[in-house]
Amino acid sequence: MRVVLIAKNLPPLNDEKELLKHSFFTFLVDGISRACSHQLVRHRPASYSQQSQRYVAMVNFPYVTPDSVKGKSVYIEGKRLSYEKLMALVGKFYEGLVEQGVPKEDARFVLPNACATRIVFTMNGEELVHFLRLRTCSRAQWEIRDLAVSVLKLLRREVSGLFDRVGPNCYYLGYCTEGKKSCGRPDEVRRYFSTLNEEEENA
Ligand SMILES: Cc1cc2nc3c(=O)[nH]c(=O)nc-3n(C[C@H](O)[C@H](O)[C@H](O)COP(=O)(O)OP(=O)(O)OC[C@H]3O[C@@H](n4cnc5c(N)ncnc54)[C@H](O)[C@@H]3O)c2cc1C
């Protein structure tokens, strides 16, 4: 996954709330799965431009492999099938359809959630705070959490002070809002988010 802050606009306002409301930030995200981009685009007060699967041919399509799947295989009809092998087969099936003249917009129906994508998104500061509170929390799925943490690191590096207190609710509010679904490690999580950029500062 590659995350780049490609544009930002911060008007000269002293009030933090007003500044969050009127500032905007544009990120380029490359190499996330379609499963992850689907979660990202659920956030409504934002603009998105995503690589098209209707017009871009997915030859040798890139894909994301979750750690939990690495090294696993499944026997199907007596044959051992790894994740990598399955992706290669799906890729060949897709390419075979396109070669037979099936439109890319239809051939893509066989592509999996794992298929990697590129997306540009723009949010104002207020929405970014909302997004980061939800998606840096350990309850969020690992890939969108990795994305949210990368976004937060960039914001803390590029926009001095404005996002220092932003993180999951246990860090932002000082208490967990997840009830029974809480990870139960608020101190550890708060420590992590209070020192998020220290590693790279000390490098
Ligand atoms: C841990 C986790 C698990 C999830 N699991 C599921 C799941 O199983 N199934 C599922 O479908 N989704 C799931 N979601 C996605 C979730 O339901 C929301 O779609 C997602 O969080 C984005 O919506 P939002 O309300 O947070 O805010 P955003 O869309 O980011 O909007 C921010 C805020 O703007 C305001 N706003 C935005 N649009 C409107 C509007 N039209 N009218 C009025 N106010 C508006 C609201 O105050 C909103 O809270 C999950 C999200 C998380 C974080």
The ligand as an SDF file (V2000), in Angstrom:
LIG
                    3D

 53 58  0  0  0  0  0  0  0  0999 V2000
  -15.9270   -1.0810   12.6800 C   0  0  0  0  0  0  0  0  0  0  0  0
  -16.8990   -0.8430   11.5500 C   0  0  0  0  0  0  0  0  0  0  0  0
  -17.7060   -1.8750   11.1100 C   0  0  0  0  0  0  0  0  0  0  0  0
  -18.6290   -1.6760   10.0710 C   0  0  0  0  0  0  0  0  0  0  0  0
  -19.4080   -2.7210    9.6730 N   0  0  0  0  0  0  0  0  0  0  0  0
  -20.3230   -2.5240    8.6960 C   0  0  0  0  0  0  0  0  0  0  0  0
  -21.1970   -3.5710    8.2890 C   0  0  0  0  0  0  0  0  0  0  0  0
  -21.1260   -4.6870    8.7930 O   0  0  0  0  0  0  0  0  0  0  0  0
  -22.0930   -3.3170    7.2990 N   0  0  0  0  0  0  0  0  0  0  0  0
  -22.2040   -2.0870    6.7190 C   0  0  0  0  0  0  0  0  0  0  0  0
  -23.0400   -1.8900    5.8270 O   0  0  0  0  0  0  0  0  0  0  0  0
  -21.3840   -1.0800    7.0760 N   0  0  0  0  0  0  0  0  0  0  0  0
  -20.4680   -1.2610    8.0550 C   0  0  0  0  0  0  0  0  0  0  0  0
  -19.6490   -0.2120    8.4230 N   0  0  0  0  0  0  0  0  0  0  0  0
  -19.7510    1.0670    7.7020 C   0  0  0  0  0  0  0  0  0  0  0  0
  -20.6930    2.0310    8.4260 C   0  0  0  0  0  0  0  0  0  0  0  0
  -22.0000    1.4880    8.5020 O   0  0  0  0  0  0  0  0  0  0  0  0
  -20.7560    3.3850    7.6880 C   0  0  0  0  0  0  0  0  0  0  0  0
  -21.2040    3.1930    6.3530 O   0  0  0  0  0  0  0  0  0  0  0  0
  -19.4250    4.0900    7.6570 C   0  0  0  0  0  0  0  0  0  0  0  0
  -18.8940    4.1670    8.9540 O   0  0  0  0  0  0  0  0  0  0  0  0
  -19.5850    5.5070    7.0690 C   0  0  0  0  0  0  0  0  0  0  0  0
  -20.6810    6.1620    7.6120 O   0  0  0  0  0  0  0  0  0  0  0  0
  -20.6290    7.2060    8.8370 P   0  0  0  0  0  0  0  0  0  0  0  0
  -22.0100    7.4440    9.2860 O   0  0  0  0  0  0  0  0  0  0  0  0
  -19.6240    6.7970    9.8310 O   0  0  0  0  0  0  0  0  0  0  0  0
  -20.0990    8.5510    8.3100 O   0  0  0  0  0  0  0  0  0  0  0  0
  -19.7020    9.2670    6.9660 P   0  0  0  0  0  0  0  0  0  0  0  0
  -20.3900    8.7450    5.7740 O   0  0  0  0  0  0  0  0  0  0  0  0
  -18.2000    9.3250    6.9680 O   0  0  0  0  0  0  0  0  0  0  0  0
  -20.2840   10.6850    7.2900 O   0  0  0  0  0  0  0  0  0  0  0  0
  -19.8210   11.4480    8.4170 C   0  0  0  0  0  0  0  0  0  0  0  0
  -20.9640   12.0730    9.1160 C   0  0  0  0  0  0  0  0  0  0  0  0
  -21.5810   13.0010    8.2180 O   0  0  0  0  0  0  0  0  0  0  0  0
  -22.9820   12.9980    8.4290 C   0  0  0  0  0  0  0  0  0  0  0  0
  -23.6630   12.5740    7.1910 N   0  0  0  0  0  0  0  0  0  0  0  0
  -23.1130   11.9700    6.1180 C   0  0  0  0  0  0  0  0  0  0  0  0
  -24.0120   11.7460    5.1690 N   0  0  0  0  0  0  0  0  0  0  0  0
  -25.1890   12.1880    5.6490 C   0  0  0  0  0  0  0  0  0  0  0  0
  -26.5070   12.2190    5.1520 C   0  0  0  0  0  0  0  0  0  0  0  0
  -26.8100   11.7870    3.9450 N   0  0  0  0  0  0  0  0  0  0  0  0
  -27.4630   12.7590    5.9220 N   0  0  0  0  0  0  0  0  0  0  0  0
  -27.1820   13.2340    7.1590 C   0  0  0  0  0  0  0  0  0  0  0  0
  -25.9350   13.2170    7.7100 N   0  0  0  0  0  0  0  0  0  0  0  0
  -24.9570   12.7170    6.9600 C   0  0  0  0  0  0  0  0  0  0  0  0
  -23.2660   12.0360    9.5820 C   0  0  0  0  0  0  0  0  0  0  0  0
  -23.2480   12.7580   10.7820 O   0  0  0  0  0  0  0  0  0  0  0  0
  -22.0820   11.1110    9.5210 C   0  0  0  0  0  0  0  0  0  0  0  0
  -21.8030   10.4630   10.7350 O   0  0  0  0  0  0  0  0  0  0  0  0
  -18.7310   -0.3950    9.4510 C   0  0  0  0  0  0  0  0  0  0  0  0
  -17.9200    0.6500    9.9100 C   0  0  0  0  0  0  0  0  0  0  0  0
  -17.0120    0.4480   10.9270 C   0  0  0  0  0  0  0  0  0  0  0  0
  -16.1440    1.5930   11.3830 C   0  0  0  0  0  0  0  0  0  0  0  0
  1  2  1  0
  2  3  1  0
  2 52  2  0
  3  4  2  0
  4  5  1  0
  4 50  1  0
  5  6  2  0
  6  7  1  0
  6 13  1  0
  7  8  2  0
  7  9  1  0
  9 10  1  0
 10 11  2  0
 10 12  1  0
 12 13  2  0
 13 14  1  0
 14 15  1  0
 14 50  1  0
 15 16  1  0
 16 17  1  0
 16 18  1  0
 18 19  1  0
 18 20  1  0
 20 21  1  0
 20 22  1  0
 22 23  1  0
 23 24  1  0
 24 25  2  0
 24 26  1  0
 24 27  1  0
 27 28  1  0
 28 29  2  0
 28 30  1  0
 28 31  1  0
 31 32  1  0
 32 33  1  0
 33 34  1  0
 33 48  1  0
 34 35  1  0
 35 36  1  0
 35 46  1  0
 36 37  1  0
 36 45  1  0
 37 38  2  0
 38 39  1  0
 39 40  1  0
 39 45  2  0
 40 41  1  0
 40 42  2  0
 42 43  1  0
 43 44  2  0
 44 45  1  0
 46 47  1  0
 46 48  1  0
 48 49  1  0
 50 51  2  0
 51 52  1  0
 52 53  1  0
M  END
$$$$
